[in-house]
């Protein structure tokens, strides 16, 4: 999945979605003390996120945004960074990720 088009097409919406994702992760104590100031492109896995936390993030994001990640997006890469999660959400909410 290419991240450039989603970033280019969604200015303010992208910023708002990314902010909501960051707050959601902080509220779930995912990478406490780190996620609040992490760069959007920072590798969450390298910062210490584990597989079980990723599942919690996925469920929380689905609930918060009213979406369901299709099987092809259930990858480590989709949840690599705030930017990657935001890109996936923007593709789902714009219809790009729907079959």
C-alpha beads as a LAMMPS data file, in Angstrom:
LAMMPS data file: protein, C-alpha beads

99 atoms
98 bonds

1 atom types
1 bond types

-500.0 500.0 xlo xhi
-500.0 500.0 ylo yhi
-500.0 500.0 zlo zhi

Masses

1 110.0

Atoms # bond

1 1 1 0.000 0.000 0.000
2 1 1 1.473 3.349 -0.994
3 1 1 1.369 6.040 1.679
4 1 1 2.089 9.020 -0.567
5 1 1 -1.332 9.354 -2.251
6 1 1 -3.253 9.222 1.040
7 1 1 -1.012 11.922 2.481
8 1 1 -1.343 14.092 -0.600
9 1 1 -5.122 13.851 -0.842
10 1 1 -6.169 14.514 2.750
11 1 1 -4.585 17.647 4.323
12 1 1 -6.524 18.642 7.450
13 1 1 -8.409 15.354 7.619
14 1 1 -5.107 13.499 7.815
15 1 1 -3.902 15.676 10.701
16 1 1 -7.152 15.122 12.611
17 1 1 -7.153 11.345 12.065
18 1 1 -3.503 11.070 13.084
19 1 1 -4.204 13.100 16.235
20 1 1 -7.155 10.852 17.132
21 1 1 -5.036 7.726 16.605
22 1 1 -2.260 9.143 18.805
23 1 1 -4.747 9.996 21.582
24 1 1 -6.344 6.569 21.270
25 1 1 -2.988 4.811 21.650
26 1 1 -2.006 7.051 24.563
27 1 1 -5.348 6.356 26.257
28 1 1 -4.781 2.616 25.913
29 1 1 -1.292 2.965 27.422
30 1 1 0.387 1.766 24.236
31 1 1 4.028 2.844 24.579
32 1 1 3.324 5.112 27.568
33 1 1 5.529 8.174 27.736
34 1 1 6.656 7.557 24.151
35 1 1 3.598 7.711 21.888
36 1 1 2.669 11.232 22.966
37 1 1 5.832 12.721 21.460
38 1 1 6.788 10.113 18.847
39 1 1 7.193 11.291 15.276
40 1 1 4.309 10.131 13.062
41 1 1 6.752 8.043 11.028
42 1 1 8.503 6.482 14.029
43 1 1 8.594 2.674 13.961
44 1 1 6.262 1.598 16.780
45 1 1 7.762 -1.900 16.755
46 1 1 11.265 -0.499 17.285
47 1 1 9.861 1.645 20.110
48 1 1 8.623 -1.502 21.879
49 1 1 5.125 -2.310 20.621
50 1 1 4.360 -6.035 20.762
51 1 1 1.945 -8.228 18.809
52 1 1 -0.650 -8.369 21.587
53 1 1 -0.652 -4.575 21.830
54 1 1 -1.121 -4.401 18.052
55 1 1 -4.286 -6.487 18.301
56 1 1 -5.603 -4.128 20.980
57 1 1 -4.733 -1.142 18.800
58 1 1 -6.517 -2.693 15.821
59 1 1 -9.705 -3.346 17.823
60 1 1 -9.637 0.111 19.418
61 1 1 -9.112 1.822 16.059
62 1 1 -11.923 -0.202 14.470
63 1 1 -14.276 0.748 17.312
64 1 1 -13.266 4.422 17.353
65 1 1 -13.549 4.944 13.594
66 1 1 -16.364 2.485 12.795
67 1 1 -14.282 0.525 10.291
68 1 1 -13.093 -3.036 9.906
69 1 1 -9.610 -3.800 8.688
70 1 1 -9.771 -6.287 5.811
71 1 1 -7.467 -9.300 6.007
72 1 1 -4.956 -7.770 3.596
73 1 1 -4.375 -4.866 6.010
74 1 1 -3.828 -7.072 9.056
75 1 1 -0.073 -6.838 8.747
76 1 1 2.800 -5.616 10.835
77 1 1 3.418 -2.929 8.197
78 1 1 -0.096 -1.429 8.582
79 1 1 0.602 -0.844 12.277
80 1 1 4.279 0.151 11.913
81 1 1 3.718 3.849 12.673
82 1 1 1.071 6.459 13.360
83 1 1 1.442 7.510 9.721
84 1 1 0.848 3.951 8.470
85 1 1 -2.235 3.500 10.671
86 1 1 -3.535 6.871 9.483
87 1 1 -2.961 5.923 5.838
88 1 1 -4.877 2.678 6.331
89 1 1 -7.765 4.515 8.000
90 1 1 -7.929 7.149 5.288
91 1 1 -8.024 4.459 2.613
92 1 1 -10.828 2.642 4.461
93 1 1 -12.911 5.737 5.134
94 1 1 -12.512 7.032 1.589
95 1 1 -13.628 3.714 0.125
96 1 1 -10.230 2.763 -1.323
97 1 1 -9.882 -0.137 1.086
98 1 1 -13.360 -1.532 0.575
99 1 1 -14.101 -4.402 -1.759

Bonds

1 1 1 2
2 1 2 3
3 1 3 4
4 1 4 5
5 1 5 6
6 1 6 7
7 1 7 8
8 1 8 9
9 1 9 10
10 1 10 11
11 1 11 12
12 1 12 13
13 1 13 14
14 1 14 15
15 1 15 16
16 1 16 17
17 1 17 18
18 1 18 19
19 1 19 20
20 1 20 21
21 1 21 22
22 1 22 23
23 1 23 24
24 1 24 25
25 1 25 26
26 1 26 27
27 1 27 28
28 1 28 29
29 1 29 30
30 1 30 31
31 1 31 32
32 1 32 33
33 1 33 34
34 1 34 35
35 1 35 36
36 1 36 37
37 1 37 38
38 1 38 39
39 1 39 40
40 1 40 41
41 1 41 42
42 1 42 43
43 1 43 44
44 1 44 45
45 1 45 46
46 1 46 47
47 1 47 48
48 1 48 49
49 1 49 50
50 1 50 51
51 1 51 52
52 1 52 53
53 1 53 54
54 1 54 55
55 1 55 56
56 1 56 57
57 1 57 58
58 1 58 59
59 1 59 60
60 1 60 61
61 1 61 62
62 1 62 63
63 1 63 64
64 1 64 65
65 1 65 66
66 1 66 67
67 1 67 68
68 1 68 69
69 1 69 70
70 1 70 71
71 1 71 72
72 1 72 73
73 1 73 74
74 1 74 75
75 1 75 76
76 1 76 77
77 1 77 78
78 1 78 79
79 1 79 80
80 1 80 81
81 1 81 82
82 1 82 83
83 1 83 84
84 1 84 85
85 1 85 86
86 1 86 87
87 1 87 88
88 1 88 89
89 1 89 90
90 1 90 91
91 1 91 92
92 1 92 93
93 1 93 94
94 1 94 95
95 1 95 96
96 1 96 97
97 1 97 98
98 1 98 99
